[in-house]
Amino acid sequence: MENELKLIYSGSLVEAEFIGGVMEENGIQYLIRNFQEESLVAGWAANVIKGEASVYVFSKDYDRAMQILEELPNAEIEE
């Protein structure tokens, strides 16, 4: 399914935002989930490490996104 989101990165918020910028530069739509911030907005505190986030892309862009990430130095990539 083309509209399914797939995880391309999980780790620090700073790196997630950097990766999001790289995806944007390459014309790939992405979503950054910051679970701690989401929980605070909802009115409760999630049991996650401060500053942890995940980056998702649509499944149709997954292979291209992973190829781009492999070319980045020092990227911690979780498939």
C-alpha atoms as an extended CHARMM CRD file, in Angstrom:
* protein
*
        79  EXT
         1         1  MET       CA              0.0000000000        0.0000000000        0.0000000000  PROA      1               0.0000000000
         2         2  GLU       CA              1.4740000000        3.3490000000       -1.1020000000  PROA      2               0.0000000000
         3         3  ASN       CA              0.0840000000        5.3550000000        1.8150000000  PROA      3               0.0000000000
         4         4  GLU       CA              1.5170000000        3.0970000000        4.5070000000  PROA      4               0.0000000000
         5         5  LEU       CA              4.1550000000        4.7840000000        6.6860000000  PROA      5               0.0000000000
         6         6  LYS       CA              7.4550000000        2.9900000000        7.2080000000  PROA      6               0.0000000000
         7         7  LEU       CA             10.0680000000        3.7220000000        9.8580000000  PROA      7               0.0000000000
         8         8  ILE       CA             13.4360000000        4.8580000000        8.5180000000  PROA      8               0.0000000000
         9         9  TYR       CA             15.0500000000        6.2030000000       11.6970000000  PROA      9               0.0000000000
        10        10  SER       CA             14.6150000000        6.0860000000       15.4500000000  PROA      10              0.0000000000
        11        11  GLY       CA             16.8890000000        7.9690000000       17.8240000000  PROA      11              0.0000000000
        12        12  SER       CA             17.7020000000       11.5200000000       18.8100000000  PROA      12              0.0000000000
        13        13  LEU       CA             15.3490000000       14.3570000000       17.8980000000  PROA      13              0.0000000000
        14        14  VAL       CA             18.2660000000       16.4030000000       16.5430000000  PROA      14              0.0000000000
        15        15  GLU       CA             19.2420000000       13.6590000000       14.0930000000  PROA      15              0.0000000000
        16        16  ALA       CA             15.5910000000       13.0360000000       13.2130000000  PROA      16              0.0000000000
        17        17  GLU       CA             15.1720000000       16.7010000000       12.2690000000  PROA      17              0.0000000000
        18        18  PHE       CA             18.3770000000       16.5560000000       10.2120000000  PROA      18              0.0000000000
        19        19  ILE       CA             17.1350000000       13.4610000000        8.3880000000  PROA      19              0.0000000000
        20        20  GLY       CA             13.7800000000       15.1540000000        7.8170000000  PROA      20              0.0000000000
        21        21  GLY       CA             15.6250000000       18.0500000000        6.1910000000  PROA      21              0.0000000000
        22        22  VAL       CA             17.5180000000       15.6680000000        3.9450000000  PROA      22              0.0000000000
        23        23  MET       CA             14.2590000000       13.9830000000        2.9330000000  PROA      23              0.0000000000
        24        24  GLU       CA             12.7130000000       17.3720000000        2.1550000000  PROA      24              0.0000000000
        25        25  GLU       CA             15.7170000000       18.3500000000        0.0150000000  PROA      25              0.0000000000
        26        26  ASN       CA             15.1860000000       15.1630000000       -1.9700000000  PROA      26              0.0000000000
        27        27  GLY       CA             11.4510000000       15.6620000000       -2.4480000000  PROA      27              0.0000000000
        28        28  ILE       CA             10.3990000000       12.8960000000       -0.0440000000  PROA      28              0.0000000000
        29        29  GLN       CA              7.4900000000       13.5420000000        2.2990000000  PROA      29              0.0000000000
        30        30  TYR       CA              8.2240000000       12.5190000000        5.8800000000  PROA      30              0.0000000000
        31        31  LEU       CA              6.7740000000       12.5230000000        9.3670000000  PROA      31              0.0000000000
        32        32  ILE       CA              8.7280000000       13.0730000000       12.5810000000  PROA      32              0.0000000000
        33        33  ARG       CA              7.1110000000       11.6410000000       15.7100000000  PROA      33              0.0000000000
        34        34  ASN       CA              8.3350000000       13.0650000000       18.9950000000  PROA      34              0.0000000000
        35        35  PHE       CA              6.4940000000       10.8680000000       21.4880000000  PROA      35              0.0000000000
        36        36  GLN       CA              7.3690000000       12.9470000000       24.5480000000  PROA      36              0.0000000000
        37        37  GLU       CA              6.0530000000       16.1620000000       23.0120000000  PROA      37              0.0000000000
        38        38  GLU       CA              2.9410000000       14.3770000000       21.7130000000  PROA      38              0.0000000000
        39        39  SER       CA              2.1670000000       13.0340000000       25.1760000000  PROA      39              0.0000000000
        40        40  LEU       CA              2.6650000000       16.4180000000       26.8450000000  PROA      40              0.0000000000
        41        41  VAL       CA              0.2610000000       18.0390000000       24.3750000000  PROA      41              0.0000000000
        42        42  ALA       CA             -2.2360000000       15.2790000000       25.1850000000  PROA      42              0.0000000000
        43        43  GLY       CA             -1.8960000000       16.0250000000       28.9010000000  PROA      43              0.0000000000
        44        44  TRP       CA              0.2140000000       13.1180000000       30.1350000000  PROA      44              0.0000000000
        45        45  ALA       CA              3.9010000000       12.2190000000       30.1780000000  PROA      45              0.0000000000
        46        46  ALA       CA              5.1290000000        9.3040000000       28.0770000000  PROA      46              0.0000000000
        47        47  ASN       CA              7.7570000000        6.9930000000       29.4710000000  PROA      47              0.0000000000
        48        48  VAL       CA             10.3420000000        7.6970000000       26.7540000000  PROA      48              0.0000000000
        49        49  ILE       CA             13.8550000000        9.0660000000       26.7080000000  PROA      49              0.0000000000
        50        50  LYS       CA             13.8500000000       12.8510000000       26.4140000000  PROA      50              0.0000000000
        51        51  GLY       CA             14.6980000000       13.9570000000       22.9000000000  PROA      51              0.0000000000
        52        52  GLU       CA             13.8510000000       10.6420000000       21.2500000000  PROA      52              0.0000000000
        53        53  ALA       CA             12.0210000000       10.7020000000       17.9220000000  PROA      53              0.0000000000
        54        54  SER       CA             11.2370000000        8.5790000000       14.8700000000  PROA      54              0.0000000000
        55        55  VAL       CA             11.1330000000        9.4430000000       11.1730000000  PROA      55              0.0000000000
        56        56  TYR       CA              8.6490000000        7.8140000000        8.8090000000  PROA      56              0.0000000000
        57        57  VAL       CA              8.1670000000        7.9760000000        5.0330000000  PROA      57              0.0000000000
        58        58  PHE       CA              5.5030000000        6.5760000000        2.7200000000  PROA      58              0.0000000000
        59        59  SER       CA              6.2020000000        3.0120000000        1.5950000000  PROA      59              0.0000000000
        60        60  LYS       CA              6.4790000000        4.1670000000       -2.0360000000  PROA      60              0.0000000000
        61        61  ASP       CA              9.5010000000        6.3100000000       -1.0090000000  PROA      61              0.0000000000
        62        62  TYR       CA             11.0480000000        3.8460000000        1.4430000000  PROA      62              0.0000000000
        63        63  ASP       CA             13.7410000000        2.3440000000       -0.8040000000  PROA      63              0.0000000000
        64        64  ARG       CA             14.8700000000        5.7440000000       -2.0620000000  PROA      64              0.0000000000
        65        65  ALA       CA             14.9150000000        7.1720000000        1.4800000000  PROA      65              0.0000000000
        66        66  MET       CA             17.0100000000        4.2790000000        2.7590000000  PROA      66              0.0000000000
        67        67  GLN       CA             19.4460000000        4.6900000000       -0.1280000000  PROA      67              0.0000000000
        68        68  ILE       CA             19.8270000000        8.3840000000        0.7250000000  PROA      68              0.0000000000
        69        69  LEU       CA             20.3910000000        7.5630000000        4.4140000000  PROA      69              0.0000000000
        70        70  GLU       CA             23.0290000000        4.9680000000        3.5870000000  PROA      70              0.0000000000
        71        71  GLU       CA             25.0010000000        7.7130000000        1.8610000000  PROA      71              0.0000000000
        72        72  LEU       CA             24.9150000000        9.9310000000        4.9700000000  PROA      72              0.0000000000
        73        73  PRO       CA             27.8950000000        9.5820000000        7.3220000000  PROA      73              0.0000000000
        74        74  ASN       CA             27.2350000000        8.6170000000       10.9490000000  PROA      74              0.0000000000
        75        75  ALA       CA             23.5000000000        8.0070000000       10.4580000000  PROA      75              0.0000000000
        76        76  GLU       CA             22.0380000000        5.4940000000       12.8700000000  PROA      76              0.0000000000
        77        77  ILE       CA             19.4180000000        3.7470000000       10.7860000000  PROA      77              0.0000000000
        78        78  GLU       CA             16.8480000000        1.3090000000       12.1170000000  PROA      78              0.0000000000
        79        79  GLU       CA             14.9450000000       -0.7590000000        9.5810000000  PROA      79              0.0000000000
